[in-house]
Structures are given as structure tokens and as C-alpha cells.
């Protein structure tokens, strides 16, 4: 996982702005991206009716990870201005009654695939964050039926999946597995950890000579770097170095300048433009993880450090001030980059 060396990655004023935005987002019910398969007009109900816990922040997965963001910041900055409002908002939303309704949905046939795997992964990370924080115990207990339902779906999915999804958006398998592994290890869930590690090896261990064209216009993840960020979690330093040498043998070549340097963001207020802003943030933590996981004398360490530095500021400049398309989710990626997850 990306760990926080200290809370110095975020100054208190920036942390407060992120917290204020997250708390506003998880309560904001419109606009909403309502994406459900329905069989009748009677099923066309408000998002809050079907998802009483996670109905804000435009869509379910964004509400889950903006809730994680609020929890993460409260854990690291308990005296932050705005903390009282955040606590009362979480108390109002994270209830056993609401989680029971959400869990019932995931027991339906649609719940087998809806929000898989991105939303599921963020829910598992939220659960792990709450369970690692004494003040979050009651909320973790409230969410237990929902987490149990999604965990079961996750294990079924991994047991059946033959191939990964290698895109730069929500259905990317590697990013979800990375979060799932971190969450499983944090809470001591051996079965989930084993399933994630086995799927990682099955999906990616034999990959050689990556030939993808990046980025696509809607990417907020790099398929290549998300895969590397996952593999470093299950391989030793020497194993990871050998795998990366085979996966990207010519990473220093001009062909991969587009991966080493931030891509232009022409319109960060556009939904796809905001994705490219987020791509800079996610690439930063991937490059950092690569550099920290390779042997110190590996030929790609300096390259990875340079790419990390180039991407960091390129992503952060778009976190505030570019409208709801960006602000309903970018703060999560910025905080995950600078203060990580699951560490005190």
C-alpha cells in the first residue's frame, strides 16, 4: 500500500478543504448518475431509496470513496475545523438500517456485477480504515452486513474470472485488486488476501512486452502502471524487478515518454478531462510504488522517481476549482497519493 510517512503530505488548510468538499459531496443527491437495470416503472426510484448510505457525490462508488476520504482525514486530523460536521454527517449516514437496505440490494441478481470491482474495492478499503481506527468501530459494525455481502460477491467473482479487465477506468481489475489486497491484509482476512493474490498471479504474472497505447481520452488509471503497482504487492523485490524488466523492457525508449511524462489536460471541468487530471495523481503513486519496490540499484529507479516528481504537481493543480465533474472525486485520489491509507 502507499503509506503516509506523516501527515505532512497535506497541510491543515488543504485537509480542511478536502474534508469540507467530501462532507458536502456525500450529502449532495443531485446531479446523480443513476445506473440501474430495471424491469418496471415501479423500480425507477430515487437513488437514496435504494442506496440510503451511499447516494451522494454523483454515483455510488464516488460516494463510497468520498466517505473513505472523510474518515481518513478525521483519523489523521482529528482537530480539523469542520470535524464536528463531518462526524455528525457520518453518524447520520452510516447506520445499520441503511446498510441493511444496501446489503439487500447486493443479494439481488444485479448485485452480482453492479459497481464491480471499483466500488467494491473502495468499500473494502473504507471498512478496513474504520476497523483500524478506534473511533470508527461503531460505523464499521453498522456497515458489516453490506461489507459481508460485497466481500462474498468479490470472492465469487475472483473464483470465476478467467481474464482481467485492462482499461484505464472503473472496471480495471488491477487497481481494484491492489485496494482489495491492502484491505484484506489490514484486517487479517486471509481468505480474501489469498484470493486476491492468486488472481493477481493468474491475470498478470505471465505478461510480457506490454504494447498498449496510453492514454485513452477517459483514463484516470494507467493500465500498465496499475498492473505494476499491483504486482509489487505480491512479489519480492527481485521477483518484481524481473517481472517489470520483461513487462516493460524498453521503458527508457521514446515510445514510453507518454507514460513517463504527464499528459495535457485541455479541459479539467469536462468529465473526461477530470479523468486525465486524476490520471496524473494515480500515475504518481504508481511510479512511487515502483521506485520503492525495486532493488535500489535497478535501472528504472531513477526514471520512476523522475516520473513521480513530474506527475505530482500536474495532478494536484486540478483538485479544486474546476466544477463538480472534478470535485466529486479528485480529492480522494489526491489524499490517497499524499497521506495513503490504513496507517495512523
C-alpha positions in Angstrom: 0.0 0.0 0.0 1.0 3.6 -0.3 1.8 4.6 3.3 1.8 8.0 4.9 5.2 8.9 6.1 3.5 11.6 8.2 0.6 14.0 7.7 3.0 16.5 6.2 1.8 15.5 2.8 -1.3 17.6 3.4 -1.2 21.0 5.2 -4.2 21.5 7.6 -5.8 24.1 5.3 -5.8 21.7 2.3 -7.0 18.9 4.5 -9.9 21.1 5.7 -10.8 22.0 2.1 -10.8 18.3 1.2 -12.9 17.4 4.2 -15.4 20.1 3.6 -15.8 19.0 0.0 -16.2 15.4 0.9 -18.8 16.1 3.5 -20.8 18.3 1.1 -20.5 15.6 -1.6 -21.7 12.6 0.3 -24.9 14.6 1.2 -25.5 16.0 -2.3 -28.1 13.9 -4.1 -28.2 15.8 -7.4 -26.9 15.6 -10.0 -26.9 11.8 -9.8 -25.6 9.2 -12.3 -28.4 6.7 -11.9 -27.3 3.4 -13.5 -29.5 0.5 -12.7 -31.1 -2.2 -14.7 -34.8 -2.0 -14.0 -37.7 -4.3 -15.0 -40.6 -1.9 -14.4 -41.5 1.7 -13.8 -42.0 1.0 -10.1 -38.3 0.3 -9.8 -37.4 3.8 -11.0 -36.9 5.2 -7.5 -34.6 7.9 -6.1 -31.1 6.8 -5.5 -31.4 7.4 -1.8 -34.3 4.9 -1.6 -32.2 2.1 -3.0 -28.9 3.2 -1.5 -29.6 5.1 1.7 -25.9 5.1 2.8 -24.1 5.9 -0.4 -26.4 8.1 -2.6 -24.4 11.3 -2.8 -21.4 12.5 -4.7 -22.9 11.8 -8.2 -22.6 8.0 -8.1 -22.3 5.1 -5.6 -18.6 4.5 -6.0 -17.7 8.2 -5.6 -19.8 8.4 -2.5 -18.1 5.4 -1.0 -14.6 6.8 -1.6 -15.6 10.3 -0.6 -16.8 8.7 2.7 -13.4 7.0 2.9 -11.8 10.4 2.4 -13.8 11.9 5.2 -12.8 9.1 7.6 -9.2 9.2 6.5 -8.9 12.9 7.2 -10.7 12.7 10.5 -8.3 9.9 11.6 -5.2 11.9 10.7 -6.5 15.4 11.6 -9.0 14.9 14.5 -8.8 18.6 15.4 -9.5 19.9 11.9 -12.0 22.7 11.6 -15.2 21.1 10.2 -14.6 17.8 12.0 -17.8 18.1 14.1 -19.9 18.5 11.0 -18.2 15.5 9.4 -18.8 13.3 12.4 -22.4 14.2 12.6 -22.9 13.6 8.9 -21.2 10.2 9.1 -23.4 9.3 12.1 -26.5 10.2 10.1 -25.5 8.2 7.0 -23.6 5.2 8.3 -26.4 3.4 10.1 -27.3 -0.3 10.5 -30.7 0.3 8.9 -29.3 1.9 5.8 -26.6 -0.7 5.5 -29.2 -3.5 5.7 -31.0 -1.9 2.7 -27.8 -1.7 0.8 -26.9 -5.3 1.6 -30.3 -6.5 0.4 -29.6 -4.9 -3.0 -26.3 -6.7 -3.3 -28.1 -10.0 -2.7 -30.2 -9.5 -5.9 -29.0 -10.7 -9.3 -27.9 -7.2 -10.2 -25.8 -7.0 -7.1 -23.6 -9.7 -8.6 -22.0 -7.3 -11.0 -23.1 -3.7 -10.1 -20.1 -1.5 -9.2 -17.7 -4.4 -9.7 -14.9 -4.1 -9.0 -14.1 -0.4 -8.4 -16.9 0.5 -5.9 -16.5 -2.9 -4.2 -12.7 -2.2 -3.7 -13.3 1.2 -2.2 -15.9 -0.2 0.2 -13.5 -2.8 1.4 -10.9 -0.1 1.9 -13.4 2.1 3.8 -14.2 -0.9 6.1 -10.5 -1.6 6.8 -9.9 2.1 7.6 -12.8 2.2 10.0 -11.7 -1.1 11.7 -8.2 0.2 12.1 -9.4 3.4 13.9 -11.0 3.1 17.4 -13.4 5.9 16.7 -14.6 4.1 13.6 -15.6 0.9 15.3 -19.3 1.7 15.5 -19.5 2.7 11.9 -17.7 -0.5 10.9 -20.2 -2.5 12.8 -23.1 -0.7 11.2 -21.7 -1.4 7.7 -20.9 -5.0 8.4 -24.0 -6.6 6.6 -23.1 -4.6 3.4 -19.4 -5.3 3.6 -20.2 -9.0 4.2 -22.4 -9.1 1.1 -19.8 -7.3 -1.1 -17.0 -9.5 0.2 -18.9 -12.6 -0.8 -19.6 -11.2 -4.2 -15.9 -10.4 -4.6 -14.8 -13.9 -3.7 -17.3 -15.4 -6.2 -16.1 -13.0 -8.9 -12.4 -13.9 -8.4 -13.2 -17.6 -8.3 -14.8 -17.4 -11.8 -12.8 -14.7 -13.6 -10.5 -16.1 -16.2 -9.1 -12.8 -17.5 -8.6 -9.2 -16.1 -10.1 -6.0 -17.5 -7.2 -3.9 -18.8 -8.8 -0.4 -19.2 -7.9 2.9 -17.6 -11.3 3.4 -16.0 -13.5 1.9 -13.3 -13.6 -1.7 -14.4 -9.8 -2.0 -14.3 -9.0 -5.2 -12.4 -5.5 -4.3 -11.2 -6.4 -1.2 -9.3 -9.3 -2.9 -7.5 -7.1 -5.9 -6.6 -4.5 -3.6 -5.1 -7.0 -1.9 -2.8 -8.6 -5.3 -2.0 -5.2 -6.8 -1.1 -4.4 -3.8 1.2 -7.8 -4.0 2.9 -7.6 -7.8 3.4 -4.1 -7.6 4.9 -5.1 -4.7 7.1 -8.0 -6.6 8.7 -6.3 -10.1 8.7 -8.7 -11.6 6.1 -6.6 -14.4 5.0 -9.1 -15.9 2.6 -9.6 -12.6 0.8 -5.9 -11.9 0.6 -5.3 -15.4 -0.8 -8.0 -14.9 -3.4 -6.6 -11.5 -4.5 -3.0 -12.7 -4.7 -4.0 -15.8 -6.6 -6.0 -13.8 -9.1 -3.1 -11.3 -9.5 -0.7 -14.1 -10.4 -3.3 -15.7 -12.7 -4.1 -12.5 -14.5 -0.7 -10.8 -14.8 2.3 -12.9 -13.9 3.0 -14.1 -17.5 2.6 -10.7 -19.1 5.5 -9.7 -21.3 6.3 -6.9 -23.7 3.5 -4.5 -22.9 2.2 -2.9 -26.1 -0.7 -0.8 -25.1 -1.3 2.7 -26.3 -1.8 5.1 -23.5 -3.6 7.2 -22.5 -7.2 6.9 -23.8 -9.2 10.0 -23.6 -11.2 8.9 -20.5 -8.3 7.3 -18.5 -7.8 8.0 -14.8 -5.6 5.0 -14.4 -2.7 3.8 -16.4 -3.3 0.1 -17.3 0.4 -0.6 -17.4 1.3 1.2 -14.2 -1.8 0.0 -12.2 -0.7 -3.5 -13.1 2.9 -2.8 -11.9 1.5 -1.3 -8.7 -0.4 -4.5 -8.1 2.4 -6.9 -8.9 4.8 -5.2 -6.5 2.4 -6.1 -3.7 2.7 -9.9 -4.3 6.3 -10.3 -5.5 9.6 -9.9 -3.7 11.8 -7.0 -4.9 13.9 -9.3 -7.1 10.8 -11.1 -8.5 9.2 -7.7 -9.2 12.3 -6.4 -10.9 12.4 -9.5 -13.2 8.7 -9.2 -14.0 9.0 -5.4 -14.7 12.0 -6.0 -17.0 10.0 -8.5 -19.0 6.8 -6.4 -19.0 8.4 -3.1 -20.0 11.8 -4.0 -21.3 12.2 -0.7 -23.2 10.8 1.8 -20.7 13.5 4.3 -21.4 12.7 4.4 -25.1 10.9 7.4 -26.7 7.9 5.2 -27.2 7.2 5.5 -23.4 7.7 9.2 -23.0 3.9 9.4 -22.9 4.0 7.2 -19.8 6.9 8.9 -18.1 5.5 12.5 -18.6 2.1 13.9 -17.6 -0.4 14.2 -20.4 -2.1 17.5 -21.2 -5.4 18.3 -19.7 -7.2 20.6 -22.0 -10.5 20.9 -20.1 -10.4 19.7 -16.5 -14.0 20.7 -16.0 -15.1 18.2 -18.6 -15.8 14.7 -17.1 -13.1 13.1 -19.3 -10.8 16.0 -18.7 -11.1 15.5 -15.0 -10.2 11.8 -15.6 -6.9 12.9 -17.2 -6.3 15.1 -14.2 -6.8 12.1 -11.9 -4.5 10.1 -14.2 -1.6 12.3 -13.2 -2.4 11.6 -9.5 -2.7 7.8 -9.9 0.4 7.6 -12.0 2.3 9.4 -9.3 1.5 6.8 -6.6 2.2 4.0 -9.1 5.6 5.5 -10.1 6.4 5.9 -6.4 5.4 2.4 -5.6 7.6 1.1 -8.4 10.6 3.0 -7.3 10.2 1.9 -3.7 9.7 -1.7 -4.6 12.6 -2.3 -6.9 16.1 -3.1 -5.7 18.0 0.2 -5.1 20.4 -0.4 -8.0 17.7 -1.2 -10.6 18.0 0.7 -13.9 14.4 2.0 -13.6 14.6 3.5 -10.1 15.8 7.0 -11.1 13.4 7.0 -14.1 10.5 6.2 -11.8 11.5 8.9 -9.3 11.7 11.5 -12.1 8.3 10.4 -13.4 6.8 10.6 -9.9 8.0 14.1 -9.4 6.8 15.3 -12.8 3.3 13.9 -12.2 2.7 15.0 -8.7 2.1 18.7 -9.2 0.4 18.1 -12.6 -2.4 16.3 -10.8 -2.8 18.4 -7.7 -3.3 21.6 -9.7 -6.8 20.4 -10.7 -8.2 19.2 -7.4 -10.0 22.4 -6.6 -11.8 25.0 -8.6 -12.9 23.1 -11.7 -16.5 22.3 -11.0 -18.4 19.3 -9.8 -17.2 16.9 -12.5 -13.8 17.1 -10.9 -14.5 17.9 -7.3 -16.9 15.0 -6.6 -13.9 12.6 -6.8 -10.4 14.1 -7.4 -9.9 14.9 -3.7 -9.9 11.2 -2.9 -7.1 10.5 -5.3 -5.1 13.5 -4.1 -5.4 12.3 -0.5 -4.6 8.7 -1.3 -1.5 9.9 -3.0 -0.3 12.2 -0.2 -1.4 10.5 3.0 -2.1 7.0 1.8 -4.5 4.6 3.5 -4.7 2.4 6.6 -1.8 3.9 8.6 -2.2 6.0 11.7 
